[in-house]
Amino acid sequence: MDTFYQLSSDDANERALAARDLIHHCFFSDNGLNAKDAAYAITRLLNGLCTGRAASRQGFASCLSSFLRMAYSSSSDGGTLMTILKEDEFTKALLKDGMDDDEGVDGKTPAIVLRQKLLTTTQFIQPEEKGKKGGGDKFGGKMKGMEERDHAFGRLFGILAMVRSGVLGLDEFPSSVRCLVCV
């Protein structure tokens, strides 16, 4: 989609229009919720947070925050967001591997699933391979300093987007705490 490219624009209006188009496509299509495209969008938005190009982090984080707010507020229990997350391959594997038999899919809240997906997507400290010093990326080499920085900033922007979206339920915290976190 051209929309993801426009989220990296230097022009704030172009980023806002792209975010609006993405949200409209995912939530207000002819059949209502387009869960498959919405799951793809969450993955692309999280990956875009780790991009150092132009204004990518600002555009992707802003869109992610609005997207999550829309998905979470569509139903009182976050069911729409969980419906979207269940379409994602990473989430399917997470729900399958990380559950007890008694827990079931409903035992995980959307916030927990999003947190794990964010942490995995923005991982900047590579796990050590058996028998080798240091870690490696998917190509077998070490992550370079600039890539580590991009992933660390991506994680920070992702956390801020999640907090601003309301998915974490910060309404329960005192206003002084919310002000410190949301600034």
JOMOFEN-V734732 format. One record per residue. N is the residue number from 1. RES is the residue in three letters. NEAR is the number of other ideal C-beta (glycine too) atoms within 12 Angstrom. Layout:
# JOMOFEN-V734732
n = [N & N]
res = [RES & RES]
near = [NEAR & NEAR]
This chain:
# JOMOFEN-V734732
n = [1 & 2 & 3 & 4 & 5 & 6 & 7 & 8 & 9 & 10 & 11 & 12 & 13 & 14 & 15 & 16 & 17 & 18 & 19 & 20 & 21 & 22 & 23 & 24 & 25 & 26 & 27 & 28 & 29 & 30 & 31 & 32 & 33 & 34 & 35 & 36 & 37 & 38 & 39 & 40 & 41 & 42 & 43 & 44 & 45 & 46 & 47 & 48 & 49 & 50 & 51 & 52 & 53 & 54 & 55 & 56 & 57 & 58 & 59 & 60 & 61 & 62 & 63 & 64 & 65 & 66 & 67 & 68 & 69 & 70 & 71 & 72 & 73 & 74 & 75 & 76 & 77 & 78 & 79 & 80 & 81 & 82 & 83 & 84 & 85 & 86 & 87 & 88 & 89 & 90 & 91 & 92 & 93 & 94 & 95 & 96 & 97 & 98 & 99 & 100 & 101 & 102 & 103 & 104 & 105 & 106 & 107 & 108 & 109 & 110 & 111 & 112 & 113 & 114 & 115 & 116 & 117 & 118 & 119 & 120 & 121 & 122 & 123 & 124 & 125 & 126 & 127 & 128 & 129 & 130 & 131 & 132 & 133 & 134 & 135 & 136 & 137 & 138 & 139 & 140 & 141 & 142 & 143 & 144 & 145 & 146 & 147 & 148 & 149 & 150 & 151 & 152 & 153 & 154 & 155 & 156 & 157 & 158 & 159 & 160 & 161 & 162 & 163 & 164 & 165 & 166 & 167 & 168 & 169 & 170 & 171 & 172 & 173 & 174 & 175 & 176 & 177 & 178 & 179 & 180 & 181 & 182 & 183]
res = [MET & ASP & THR & PHE & TYR & GLN & LEU & SER & SER & ASP & ASP & ALA & ASN & GLU & ARG & ALA & LEU & ALA & ALA & ARG & ASP & LEU & ILE & HIS & HIS & CYS & PHE & PHE & SER & ASP & ASN & GLY & LEU & ASN & ALA & LYS & ASP & ALA & ALA & TYR & ALA & ILE & THR & ARG & LEU & LEU & ASN & GLY & LEU & CYS & THR & GLY & ARG & ALA & ALA & SER & ARG & GLN & GLY & PHE & ALA & SER & CYS & LEU & SER & SER & PHE & LEU & ARG & MET & ALA & TYR & SER & SER & SER & SER & ASP & GLY & GLY & THR & LEU & MET & THR & ILE & LEU & LYS & GLU & ASP & GLU & PHE & THR & LYS & ALA & LEU & LEU & LYS & ASP & GLY & MET & ASP & ASP & ASP & GLU & GLY & VAL & ASP & GLY & LYS & THR & PRO & ALA & ILE & VAL & LEU & ARG & GLN & LYS & LEU & LEU & THR & THR & THR & GLN & PHE & ILE & GLN & PRO & GLU & GLU & LYS & GLY & LYS & LYS & GLY & GLY & GLY & ASP & LYS & PHE & GLY & GLY & LYS & MET & LYS & GLY & MET & GLU & GLU & ARG & ASP & HIS & ALA & PHE & GLY & ARG & LEU & PHE & GLY & ILE & LEU & ALA & MET & VAL & ARG & SER & GLY & VAL & LEU & GLY & LEU & ASP & GLU & PHE & PRO & SER & SER & VAL & ARG & CYS & LEU & VAL & CYS & VAL]
near = [17 & 14 & 31 & 32 & 22 & 28 & 42 & 32 & 26 & 15 & 16 & 18 & 14 & 23 & 31 & 22 & 21 & 36 & 37 & 23 & 27 & 39 & 34 & 23 & 27 & 38 & 32 & 18 & 17 & 9 & 12 & 13 & 29 & 24 & 27 & 21 & 28 & 37 & 32 & 26 & 40 & 49 & 29 & 31 & 49 & 43 & 28 & 43 & 42 & 33 & 31 & 23 & 19 & 20 & 27 & 32 & 35 & 32 & 39 & 45 & 38 & 35 & 46 & 47 & 33 & 33 & 47 & 45 & 26 & 32 & 40 & 36 & 23 & 27 & 17 & 9 & 16 & 30 & 21 & 30 & 41 & 34 & 30 & 37 & 42 & 28 & 27 & 33 & 17 & 27 & 36 & 19 & 17 & 24 & 28 & 17 & 13 & 19 & 19 & 12 & 8 & 8 & 15 & 12 & 24 & 18 & 15 & 28 & 23 & 37 & 27 & 28 & 39 & 42 & 26 & 27 & 38 & 40 & 23 & 26 & 31 & 38 & 25 & 28 & 18 & 22 & 15 & 12 & 15 & 8 & 6 & 13 & 10 & 15 & 19 & 18 & 19 & 13 & 10 & 12 & 14 & 20 & 25 & 16 & 11 & 14 & 24 & 22 & 19 & 27 & 32 & 24 & 26 & 35 & 29 & 21 & 35 & 41 & 28 & 27 & 37 & 41 & 32 & 26 & 34 & 27 & 39 & 30 & 19 & 23 & 15 & 10 & 16 & 11 & 12 & 11 & 15 & 18 & 12 & 12 & 18 & 21 & 10]
